[in-house]
Amino acid sequence: MANFSFDFISASDGRRLRTAVFVPEKPRGRTCVLLQGQAEFIEKYLEVVVELNSRGITVATFDWRGQGGSSRALAEPLKTHIDDFTEYDDDLLSVMDQVVGKLTNTPPLLLAHSMGGHVALRALHDRPGLFGAAVLVAPMLGILTRGYPPALARGVTALHASLGKAKDFAWGMAGRDPFKIDFARQLCTSDPARFARTQKILREHPELRLAGPTWGWIEAAYRSMKRQAAPGYAEAIKVPLLVFGAGQDRIVDLTAIRRLGQRLPNARYVEIEGSEHEILMEKDSIRAQFWGAFDGFVAGV
C-alpha cells in the first residue's frame, strides 16, 4: 500500500473522529474524499483505497461518529444512533477543514456509498463549491421496509421516538450484529470472498463492529430523506455527478435513486444489474462495470 497515516480529530461538538489519508507513490494531483455507509469502517474500504491510489488519487477518509474507531454515541456500543443528520454534516465539514484542507487547495472529488451518499447530497446542496465532482454509490434516499407498508414503518418510528424510545434498538436491529449473520442471511453482496474478508476484519477487531440503528437514527433519516425529496432540492445541485444504482438492492429504495438521477441537472445515472447494495464490495464482474464508468467520469471532469 502507498504511504498512509491514521489520526484523530475533534468535530465542533467535541466528538472524536478517526481519520486516514492514503497518498499514492505517484500522485497525479487529485484528491478523493471517501465516505462510508452506515455501520462501516475504514478498513473495509482498503481495497477501494488501493484502486484509487493506483490511479494516482490521494484518498482521505474517516469513520463517522458512532461507528468504526470514532466515538460511539451511546454506552451500548453496538447501537447505531444519532439525534439529527446535522451531526454527520459536522463530521464531514470538520474533516474537510482539518484534514482535506491540508491536502489540496482545489475542490476534491467525492466518492460516497449509501448513508455516505445521503450525507454527500446534503453537502452538495448546502455547500456549493465544496466538491468539484461526486460519485454516489447506492445512495440512501429511501429505506426498504421489507414487507411492512412504508407508511406504517414511518408512523411506528415516529411513535417510538416520541415515546422516549429513541435510543432503543428498532425492531430486529439487535440481531444485525455481524457476529450473528452469515453469508446466506446478509443482504449486501453476492461475493462470498469479500463478505468473508470483512467478517475476518471484525473478528480480529471486534471494537469496530455495529449492529443496527435505533428508532432515533431511523427517525432522523426519515426527516432528512423528506427534505431531499422536496421539489427543487436535487435540482439545485449543479456539480457534475455520477450516480449508481444496484439492480438487486435490498437495503435502499432503487426507485428513489432512479428518480434522483432524473432530477439532478448535471448527472449521469448508471444501474448495475445483478448487483446487491454494496457495489464496491461485489464480484469482480460487477466492480469492473463500476470502475469503467468511474474512470470515464473522472476523465471528463
N, C-alpha and C positions, 0 to 999 in steps of 0.2 A: 504494500500500500504506500501511497505517497506520504509526504510529511503531514502529520496531523497533531492536533492538540485538543485536549478536553479542558474545560474550565467551568466555573460557576459565576453567575452574575445575579443581581437582585433586580426584580421588577420594581416598578414605582411604589407598590404597596409592600415591598419587602420580601415577597415570595422568592425562594431560591430556585434558580433555573440552571439546569446542566446544559452546557453548550459544547459544540465541537466544530472545528474548522479543519478541512482537508485540502491541502494545496498540492496540485499535480506537479510532477517532475518538470514538465514543460508547460507552464501556464500560457494561455493564449489571451489573457486579458478579460475573461468573462467570469462573473461570479453568479452562483445559483444559490438561492435560499430554499432549502428543502424542508417542507412541513409535513409531519406525520399525521396519521389518523388517530382516532380515539383509542386509548389503551396501548398505543405503540411506543417505541423507544428507539434511540439512535442506532443501537447495534443491529436491529432488524433490517436497516437500510444500508448496511455496509457494501453489499453487492451493487446497489444502485450508485453509491458514492464512487466506487471503483470505476463504474462505467462512465460516470460524469467526468471523473478525473482523467480517464483515458481520452476524453475529448478536449482536454486542456482546460476544463472548467473547474474553478475553485468552488468548494461546497461549504456553506455554513448551515448548520442545523442545530436543533435543540429539542429537549423534552418539554412538552407543555407542562404547566403547573398541574400537579395531581397525578402525574404519570412518569414512568421511566425513573430516572435518577433525580428528578426535581422534587421540590417539597410536595408532600401529599396534603390534600385538602382536609382530610378527616383523620381521627385517631385510628379508625379501621382502614388500613392501607389498601385493601382490595377494592374499595368503593371508588368509582369514578364520579366525582362531584364537582359542581361549580354553581355559583349563585346566578351568574349572568355572563353572557359571552363577551361583554366588555373586558372581563378579566383576561380572556385569551387575546383580545386586541392589545392589551397592555403587555402581555408576554412578547408578542411579535414586535411591537414598537420598541420595547426595551432591548431586544436582540438586535434590531436594526440599528439602534443608536450606539450600543456598547460593543457590538461585535462586527456587524456588516459594514458599519461606517468606517472601520479601520482597514477594511479590505479593498474598498472601491469608492471612487467619487462619482460614479455614474449609477443610475437606477439598475439594480441587478435583475436577473431572470428569477422567476418564482416557479417552483415545482411543488405541487401540493396534492395530497391524497385525502379523500373522504372528508372527515371533520376538518382536516387541514385546508382542504379546498373550500369549505364553507367559510372558515375564518379568512382565507385569502380573498374571497369575494367581498367580505366586509372591508378589508383593507383597500382593495382596488376601488371600491365605491367611495369610501370615506377619505382616502388619502391619495388622490390622483397624483401621479408622478413618483410615487414611492417605488414602483417597479416598472421596468421597461417593457416587459412581456411576461406572460404567465401561462403555465401548463397545469390544467386541473384534471386530476385523475379520479373518476367516480366521485365527484364532489357530493357532499351530504346536503341535498336540497329538500329531501323528504325521507321519512323513516318508514320502512315497510313494517307493518304491524302483524304480519304472519297469521292471518286468519281472523283477527279482530277487526271489526269495522273501524276505519280511521277516526270517525267522529267519536266513537266510544272510547278509543285509546286516548284521544285528546282530552275528553272530559274526565276520564279516570285520573289522568296525570294531573290535571289542574286541581281536581278534588283532593288528591293526596297531598299535593304541595300546600294547599290552603289549610289542611287539617294538621299541619305541623309535621308531616311525614317526609319533607323534602330531602332529608339526609338518610332516609331508609332506602335499601335496595328496591328498585322497581321489581315487579313480579318476575320471577325466574332469573333475575340477573346475577344473584349469588352463585348460581350454577354455571356461570360463564367463566369461572376460574379456569385458566388454561390447563391447570393440572388435572381437571376433571373432563376435559374434552379431547377426544381422539380425532383422527383424520376423518373418520366416517361421519362424525357429528358436527364438524366445523362447517362454516358457510362461506369461507373466504377465498379459497384457492382450489384448483384441481390438480395441483402439483404436490404429490406426497413428499418429495425430497425437500422442497423449500419449506413446507409446513414442519417437517421434522427438524430442519435446521433451526427454525425459530423456537421450537419446543426445547431443543438442546440448550440454546442460549438461556432460556428461562430456568431450566433445571440447574444450570451452573450459576445463575444469578437470580434467585427467586425474588429478590427485593425489587426487581424490575416489573414483576407481573401485576396485572389488574384483572378484576372480574368485570362485571357490567356496571351500568350507570345507576345513579339514584333517581328518584322521582324529580328532585330538584334539577338535576342535569338535563333530564328529558324536557322538563317544563321550560328551561332556559333555551334549549334547542328549538322547541316549537315557537317560542316568541321570536327568535332570530330568523327562523325559516319563513315565518309570516311576513316579516319585514322585507326579506329578499324577494318574496313572491309578489310584492306590491307593484302596481303599474309604475313604470319609469325607473325602477331601481336598476335592473340589469341594463336597460337602455342607456343609462348614464355612464356606464363603464366603457371607456374608449380605448383602453390599452389593447394591443394585439393579444389574442387568447387562442389556445388550443385546448379543447375540452374533450375528454374521453369518457365514454360510457361503456360499462361492462354488460355485454349482451345477456349474461346469466346471473346478473346481480340479485342477491337475496338479502342484501343489507339495506341499501338505499334505493330510492324510487327512480328507476331509469327514465320513466316518462317525464319526471320533473327535469332531469338532466337534458333530455332532448328538447324540451321547451326552452331551457336556458340557452342552448346552442342557437336557437332561432331568434331569441330576444337580444342577445349581445350583438352590438353593431359591428364589431371588428373581430369576429371569432370564427374558427373552423371547428366543426364537430366531427369526431371520429368514434364510431361504435365498433367494438371488437367482439364479434360473435364468438360464443363459446367460452368467454372469459367470466370467471367469478369476480367478486368485488375487488379483490386485491390484484389488479392488473400487473403491478410491478413485482408481485410475488408468484406469478403464474408460470405456466410451462414456457419453454424456450420459444415455441412457435408463436405464442401469443405475445410474449415480450418482444419478439422481433418486429411484430407489427407496431407496437408502441414506439420502439426506438427508431424505426423507419420514419414514422410521422413526426416524432420529436426532432430528429436531425433536419428534416426538411423545413420544419417550422423555425428552428433556431437559425438556420442558414438564411432564412428570409427576413428575420428581424435583427 
